[in-house]
Amino acid sequence: MIYKAHIGWLFLILTIQGFAQTGTIKGVVINSRTYERLPFASAFINNTTIGTSADEKGEFILKNIPIGQHDLIVTFVGHHYYQSRIVIKDTTAMTITVRLQSNELREVKVHSKKDKNWQRQYEKFKKLFLGNTVHAVRCEILNPWVLDFETNNVGYFKAHASDILQIENYSLGYKLFYQLKKFSIGSKEFTISGNVRFKPMETSDTATLHQW
């Protein structure tokens, strides 16, 4: 019995150590045509809290990535996003060069007050994007001005975001950085897709922290 117990504990320790292994990605972000480095580009592992911004040289480091397959996302304003399936096999640092293709920016009105039509469209977007639950009420989009909308007379509704949406979720205690890939509603379709990074929010209130 003692021998079996020791083997069981040894297996548990080895399993924990295996799960504890993490890897690192070191990268540089450049324009695919000019080879110019893109400073402060956003790089993150999709659906995790692992993310960072590149420095002024376009270089970034992502640490503590669990062993296994992950989706690496890199974005920069005015460029098509980069998405690639990467495999972390061990603790050896992976070095990559990310080439982003520039695109034509949509004309987005950025000023202190949007018109009433935009405001109505934004309220519709929030209900569809966040939902109408008690948790949705406690979500706040911090930079709504990056959104632009398209509509027609037969119920077509589409949203574009010129930058990553920043959302604070006060129910769960996370700030979300959401890259909106597609948001469209038609007579026969309803599509919302994107990539997201989570960041734990901070608070000095003990009760709120316990709730989160």
N, C-alpha and C positions, 0 to 999 in steps of 0.2 A: 504493500500500500504506500509506504514511504517513497519507494522507487517511482511508482506511478505518479505520485504527487509532485516529485521533483521534475519529472519529464513534463508534466502539465505546466508547471510554472516556467520551465525553460522555454516551452513552446509559446507561452503567452508573452514572455519577454522578447523573444525573437520576432514575434508578430508585431508588437508595439514598435520595436526598432525599425522593422520594415516599413511600417506606415509613416514613421517619422522622417524617412529619407525625403529630401527635397532637392530641386535643381535650380539653376539660374540661367537666365537669358540676358545676354549683352547684345545690344543692337544699335544701329545708326540708321536714321531716316533721311532719305534723299529724294529729290525730284527725279522721276524716271527719265526726263528729257534733258534737263540742264545739269543734272548731277549735283545741284545745289543742296546743301544740307538744310533740313527743315527744323528750326529750333522750336522747342516746347510742344512738339507733337505729343498726342496722347497714346499711350501703349498700355494694354491691360489683357488679362486672361478672362475670357467671357464667363459670366455668371459666377464670379468670385470677388473677393476683396483685394485681389492682387492687381495693382495698377500703379502707374507713375506717369510723369511728364518728362519728355526729353529735355536736356539742358540746351544752352545756347548753341551748342555744336551739333544738335540733333541726335545726341547719344543718350541711351537709356539703359537701365538695369532693372530687371524683374527678379526678385529673390523669393525663396521659400515656396517654389512651385512644386506641388506633390508629384511623385513619380506617376507616369501615365500619359494619356492623350489629353490635349487641351486645344482650345481655339484661341489663337493669338490675334488680337485686334489692334490695329494702329490707325489713327485718324489725324487729319490735319485740315484746317479750314481751306476750302477751295480745291481740295483734292479728293479723288475717289478713295474710299477706305480700303485698308488691307486686311484680309482675313485668311488665316492659314492654320491647318491642323498640324500641331507640333507634338512630338513625343519626347517626354523627359524620361530617359532610361536610367540615369544615375546622377551623382552629384557633380559631374563634370559640367562646367559652364558651356552653354551653347552660344555661339557668336553668329549673328545674322545681319544682313543688310536689307532694309525694307525700302522698296522703290514705290513711291506713290505717283500716280498719274494725275496731273492737274485737270480740272474741269471748269466749265463755265458756270460761274455762280449765278443762281437765280436772283433776280432783283427783289430784295427784301426791304420794306420800309422800316427803318429803325428810328423811332423818335419817342418822345415821352408819352404821347397819347396816341393809341391806335384809333381808327375810326369805329363807328358803332357796328358796322357790318363785320369787321374783323373780330370785335369783341363777342358778337353772337356766335361766330364760327368757333372762336376759342372756347367758349362755354360748352358748345356741342362736342368739341374735341375732348375736353376734360372728362365729360361724362362717359364717352366711349372708351377713352384711353385708360382712365383711372377706375371707372366703375361708379356705382352709387351706394356702396356699402358704408358702414360707419368708419371703416379703415380708410376708405377713399377720401372721406371728408377731411381726414387728418394728414393728407398728402398735399404738398405745395410744390408747384413748378416754379423754380426760382428765376428762370430766364425765358419767359414765354415769348419774348420779342424775336426769338430765332425762328419762330413758326410762321409759315405762310400756308394759305389754303386755296383750294380750287373747288368750285361747285358748279352745278348746272340745274336745269329745271326738272330733271327726271330723277333727282335724289342722289346724284353722284357727288361724293365728298372725299377730298383727298388732302392730306397734310404733308408738308415738307419741313425739314429742320435744317437750317444752314450751319448749325453747330450741335454739339452734344447737349441733350436736355439734362438739366440738373434738377433733381427732385428730392425733397426731404420727406421721409415717411415717419411721422411722429408716433405712429402706432407701433412700429417695429424697431424704431431707433436706427434707421439706416438712411444715408444719403445715396441716391442712385445717380449714376452717370449713364444715361441711356442714349445710344446711337440709333436713331430712328431710321430704319432701312426702308420700310414701306408702311403706309397707313392709307387705306382706301376703302370706301364703301360704295357699292353699286347695287343694282337691283338683284344681282345673284351672287354677290361676294361681300365678304367682310374680312379684311386682312390687316393684321398688325404684326409686324416683325421688327426685330432689332437686336442689338447686343447691349449688354449691361455690365457695369462694375458697381460693386457695393462698397460703401465706406461707413463703418460704425460712427454714429453721432456721439457727441460728448455732452454730458450734463452734470451739474453739481448737485442735482436733486436726487436724493437716495431712492425715493419712492418711484420716480420715473425710471431710474436706472434698473431697479428691480423688475419693473414691468417689462422693460425692453429685454 
